[in-house]
Amino acid sequence: MSRKIALTATIALSLSFCTMAEPVSLIFAGDIMLDDGPGQFISEGGDPLLPFAEILKQADYRIANLESPIATSGAPLASKIYSFRANPRVLPILQGRFDAVSLANNHSGDQGREGLLETLQHLEQSGIAQVGGGRNLAEAHQPLWINRKGLKIAVLAYNEFKPRSFEAGAKTPGIAWSEDSHVISDIRAAKAAGADLIIPFMHWGFEKFDQPSQRQRQFARQMIDEGAALVVGSHPHVTQGAETYRGKPIIYSLGNFVFDGFDYAAGKRGWLLRLKLDKSGVIFWDTLAAEMDKNGTPYPLPGTFTPCGRGGEDVISACQNP
């Protein structure tokens, strides 16, 4: 009898391992700006994402921060120093490389509400999802739902860098603003809606500062306390390091990914974040170094050491890029 029980237990254990879902692999990229140098390069037949095409192809899902509206309509704001506008010809470059983009940043409204609405339309028609922007406030705060291999992931995106006039209104298009109480409310709502994992993608921090502010550190921890599996950031145009809190990674800024016009070395460097996830959270994560040329095209930097770690550990390692 004991042998039969042991055999039954062994078979059951084997079956459970066989039916365990494979981890989901995600990629997050920092700021992608497809005007100026990158836009000109594309108009001449170039492809700024080609050097990372094979790496991007390996993930189940890829997300980036789109730092320029894609539109022919609208008009730039007179009050802004830098206003971007990418031609719709750039869309095929994004297709197949990124499944979704965040619009929660300080450039999505560069061509006014008309330009943002056209951007939303182009993304929809191209099959590229978006998060952090919308035709009204409710839509801008909707999570990006990723359903892969039995895992339900909610990505939320917010901007907290001026101008706040880009924020969506109850009936007007715009982006999701990082109001602490709203972010926490959205995390709780995503949890109540059945999210296995919640990932806030923040557009925050001071430009050119290679360390996060005290506000970033405090709010990142608060989001994890509320149930976030990890926190990812962009905006400062430099990387800002990484740390863990309660065994969950915080990557404060991924820096630039496709961008030109920077006259300092850190502005030409960025990280591509790779994640392996299951229902317990982050299993493993690492960052791959990228360096941009004069056109804003990123190239992998083999042999570079960048932050990486394992889920549940409060230790950050330095992994060598392949």
Secondary structure as UniProt FT lines:
FT   HELIX           2..19
FT   STRAND          24..32
FT   HELIX           36..43
FT   TURN            44..45
FT   TURN            48..49
FT   HELIX           50..52
FT   HELIX           53..57
FT   STRAND          61..66
FT   TURN            78..79
FT   HELIX           88..90
FT   HELIX           91..94
FT   TURN            95..97
FT   STRAND          100..102
FT   TURN            108..111
FT   HELIX           112..126
FT   STRAND          129..131
FT   STRAND          133..134
FT   HELIX           137..140
FT   STRAND          144..148
FT   TURN            149..150
FT   STRAND          151..159
FT   HELIX           164..166
FT   STRAND          174..175
FT   HELIX           180..192
FT   TURN            193..194
FT   STRAND          197..203
FT   TURN            207..208
FT   HELIX           214..225
FT   TURN            226..227
FT   STRAND          231..234
FT   STRAND          242..245
FT   TURN            246..247
FT   STRAND          248..251
FT   STRAND          254..258
FT   HELIX           265..268
FT   STRAND          269..278
FT   TURN            279..280
FT   STRAND          281..292
FT   TURN            294..295
FT   STRAND          298..300
FT   TURN            302..303
FT   STRAND          305..310
FT   TURN            311..312
FT   STRAND          317..320
//
